[in-house]
Amino acid sequence: MAQEINVAVTGNEPILDFDYNSSRLVLDALPELITREGKKNKHVRKLAQDSLDTYTDVWSVSRKVWAGKREDFLPKPDAGDEDTTIDIDFVVPLGMDLREETFGLETQARRDVYDKPGSDGKYLGTNPFIEKWLPEVLKTSFDVHAAWEKVHKQFPDTPCFVSDDAGSYFCEFRLYSSLAEALELEHHEDKKGKVLFFHVPKKRDPEAIQFAADLAVAYLKAVADDKVLTDTNA
């Protein structure tokens, strides 16, 4: 039995007129290990590269994090460890929320809402998920509401919402892509739906980034390891 849970976390490139992305800053501020008394520790596996706001890159990153090649994650592997593989238990894409100055816990992603170009000027074009006959909506298998109830007790004055609308742009595309890749993992029915998307505010000062990282740690601690919705993505 594995002694810890491997959580792959991703952050993104600067977006629009911003010269930073708070999702990347929060990712960098996360600890490598989240300890939990009486339960398995959660090892935070940070993707080394920024996820770009292009459709091809987002899909590529979704495949990369689930593949779990040690060379793709920080810290850089020691010599001889580059070819080893991490068994990723679930994936957490982080995103900077341009709509609200709050934290957002996303529960689902839609397949057919992506009509804007990426940072490379290219549109999605033929939707690969339609070609794969994937559902119009994919949902996380975690009980996000229950997790937030636990976190809210620790951070009662923090503005945060549980959402079923991730924004119909690249944050939502990241969530859908990550869920879609989990569905297609061979011999891993237990990975189905094992994706959490966490929106963070666009503040960049060190105190705000550390607070967001602390909230993310509390959220990851609160997520029940064995409590999933049995009918999700059925």
HUJO-V642420 format. One record per residue. N is the residue number from 1. RES is the residue in one small letter. OMEGA is omega in radians with two decimals (* if undefined). Layout:
n/res/omega
N/RES/OMEGA
N/RES/OMEGA
//
This chain:
n/res/omega
1/m/3.13
2/a/-3.10
3/q/3.11
4/e/3.14
5/i/-3.12
6/n/-3.11
7/v/3.10
8/a/-3.09
9/v/-3.12
10/t/3.02
11/g/-2.92
12/n/3.12
13/e/3.02
14/p/-3.01
15/i/3.08
16/l/-3.09
17/d/3.14
18/f/3.08
19/d/3.11
20/y/2.98
21/n/-3.07
22/s/3.11
23/s/3.12
24/r/3.14
25/l/3.10
26/v/3.09
27/l/-3.13
28/d/-3.10
29/a/-3.13
30/l/3.04
31/p/3.10
32/e/-3.10
33/l/3.06
34/i/-3.08
35/t/-3.12
36/r/-3.10
37/e/3.10
38/g/3.13
39/k/3.11
40/k/3.03
41/n/3.11
42/k/-3.12
43/h/-3.13
44/v/3.14
45/r/-3.04
46/k/3.07
47/l/-3.04
48/a/-3.06
49/q/2.96
50/d/2.99
51/s/-3.09
52/l/3.10
53/d/3.01
54/t/-3.07
55/y/-3.13
56/t/-3.11
57/d/-3.13
58/v/3.14
59/w/3.12
60/s/3.12
61/v/3.11
62/s/3.10
63/r/-3.07
64/k/-3.08
65/v/3.13
66/w/3.10
67/a/3.01
68/g/3.10
69/k/-3.04
70/r/-3.08
71/e/-3.10
72/d/-3.04
73/f/3.06
74/l/-0.17
75/p/-3.13
76/k/-3.07
77/p/3.04
78/d/3.11
79/a/-3.13
80/g/-3.13
81/d/-3.05
82/e/-3.05
83/d/3.13
84/t/-3.08
85/t/3.08
86/i/3.06
87/d/-3.09
88/i/-3.13
89/d/2.99
90/f/-2.99
91/v/3.11
92/v/2.97
93/p/3.03
94/l/3.11
95/g/3.07
96/m/-3.08
97/d/3.11
98/l/-3.05
99/r/-3.00
100/e/3.01
101/e/-3.11
102/t/3.01
103/f/-3.13
104/g/3.12
105/l/-3.02
106/e/-3.08
107/t/-3.05
108/q/3.08
109/a/-3.11
110/r/-3.06
111/r/-2.83
112/d/-3.02
113/v/-2.97
114/y/-3.08
115/d/-3.14
116/k/3.11
117/p/3.06
118/g/3.14
119/s/3.07
120/d/3.13
121/g/-3.07
122/k/3.10
123/y/3.13
124/l/-3.11
125/g/3.12
126/t/-3.07
127/n/-3.09
128/p/-3.11
129/f/3.01
130/i/3.12
131/e/3.13
132/k/3.13
133/w/3.10
134/l/-3.06
135/p/3.11
136/e/3.12
137/v/3.00
138/l/-3.07
139/k/3.00
140/t/3.10
141/s/3.11
142/f/3.07
143/d/-3.07
144/v/-3.14
145/h/3.14
146/a/3.12
147/a/-3.12
148/w/3.10
149/e/3.10
150/k/-3.11
151/v/-3.09
152/h/3.10
153/k/3.14
154/q/-3.11
155/f/-2.99
156/p/-3.07
157/d/-3.09
158/t/3.08
159/p/-3.10
160/c/3.13
161/f/2.99
162/v/-2.93
163/s/2.99
164/d/3.11
165/d/-3.06
166/a/2.97
167/g/3.11
168/s/3.05
169/y/-2.97
170/f/3.05
171/c/3.14
172/e/3.10
173/f/3.08
174/r/-3.14
175/l/-3.14
176/y/-3.11
177/s/-3.14
178/s/3.09
179/l/3.14
180/a/3.13
181/e/3.10
182/a/3.11
183/l/-3.01
184/e/3.10
185/l/-3.12
186/e/3.06
187/h/-3.14
188/h/3.09
189/e/-3.11
190/d/3.13
191/k/-3.12
192/k/3.12
193/g/-3.04
194/k/3.12
195/v/3.03
196/l/3.05
197/f/-3.08
198/f/3.06
199/h/3.09
200/v/3.11
201/p/-3.09
202/k/3.07
203/k/-3.08
204/r/-3.12
205/d/-3.03
206/p/-3.13
207/e/3.14
208/a/-3.14
209/i/3.14
210/q/3.10
211/f/3.12
212/a/3.10
213/a/3.12
214/d/3.12
215/l/3.11
216/a/3.11
217/v/3.12
218/a/3.12
219/y/3.14
220/l/3.06
221/k/-3.03
222/a/-3.12
223/v/-3.14
224/a/-3.08
225/d/-2.99
226/d/-3.08
227/k/3.14
228/v/3.13
229/l/-3.00
230/t/-3.07
231/d/-3.09
232/t/3.10
233/n/-3.12
234/a/*
//
